[in-house]
């Protein structure tokens, strides 16, 4: 018999705020942490990044842990805060999502080389929490965060674990930026998801954590389904038809025993590249969910890569609880061939019960997750 999985708590840290509540208020207010930077390699570019002191905050381990490790530890501690969970027990599993982990330490000759591997980094972090299990790492481009949730979802179905800590983080290192720069995918202004004048992505730094369990708590949101597909279209380019993503959405609706008309709101991948947003619009049309309210928070915090699926799932859950979408910053004019119901203002007039989170990434990966209030 299928077990129901719930989100018991969440914690998000980005340059827009140090916790979920603070960031949510900034999102509702239309604030952004995407700013202009410049260097000799990329010229002028836009990204959302931490100033050094705001990464470390009040953490007393700045000489022991790297920037990304501290973000993950801080986020996990915040998420665990309201819960009585002993992380030194075997019934607690850690799942870590990241695309590049400690890649910013690659040219540091004194750095522990084992932690350049994401698995080594994850093990180093879970030792801090005295967890006896080997952590699971999910690193599959931009769908890593949603697939980490997917792994946790099915791990909890097995009944071996009582809690799964799902966490993800990435930094806007020069290594990461150079990759997007080589694709000519970086926007020359703050990104504008789904807008007619969009011109590319803005990369963002951030970390998110979800505590999942089959044990229900007050105000918990249910993960009704989570599925993945691969369109095998191109190493870096999304499908021109959106079939891979529409398949994932349709499979998720089947698993959750829902119809397209039941989807109230969609937290889209919404990277603001010409091809991704167009592909998503086609996928939403094929899956029949174009009437749902759609938004992307990448105009507010940038594309947080391996953390994006976790961070954006957390805020989708908050949208359901608050019965309001998040205004999609940067959207002014319809920019996809399929007209979407893009959220442009706060509206608490309709109850939101069912939310869809989508993600797509390099290598043709697509994921769809459904939340239920």
C-alpha angles and dihedrals in degrees: 000000000000114000122221114241121207137193102234097181143342140204128194129186121188136144086268092065146338098242140026097259093050093048093046091056089050091050092051089049092053095244124156137200093196108118139171119264133169140200138163094264102047102020110209116357140158126237142145110240139159122251106234097254094049091057093055096038110163094333110136094203100073091125094050104041131047124237095267093043091054091049091053094046093048092048094048092049091052093049092048092047100091094039132078098228124147105211092195091073125100092231090069117082128189120213116188125196124194138137098209110003112185095000090131087069093057094106094043105104093193095054120110101260093207089067092058084076110076090227090056091048092049092050091049090053096046091051086062087060092044091237113167096206128089106249119240117233124206115191111164106137117261096346092060094104096051091043090052087057089047091054091049091047092057094039089058090050088063092062094227094112131047095194135021121198107209113192135166138179143166137176131220093242123168087252091059095041092050090057094055090041090056089055090051085233100129115106118236088220134027106303120265111205115213092354122135091237097047114137108179148308133313112212118224138193120226151122134224135186132192125188108213128190144152086232108094124224130188113285092010118156118222124232098221096182143343125190140167138206138176122222093194088213105134141334093253109359122086122235114279091219102043091227094136094054094041089053091054091048093048092047090050092051090049092050091049090045091236135134127225091256089060093066107099102176139012128207097203129203085239101170093168094235113135094242101041097051092045091049092050092050090053091048091051090051093050091047090047097236101119092114091065121098109261130201142162126201095198090101087061103042106007126236106315093192111205091016096048098088092050096043093046093046089053092054093044087058089052090050089057092048092048096039092230137102123225115254107252102239115223096023113126109136129032105260108176130076089241112061111236131199094239116188111241102162143023112271124176096172096101128053112238113211107156126044131186124206118195132189136177132181152171114305093039097282120156132179135185127192128185124206124196127197 
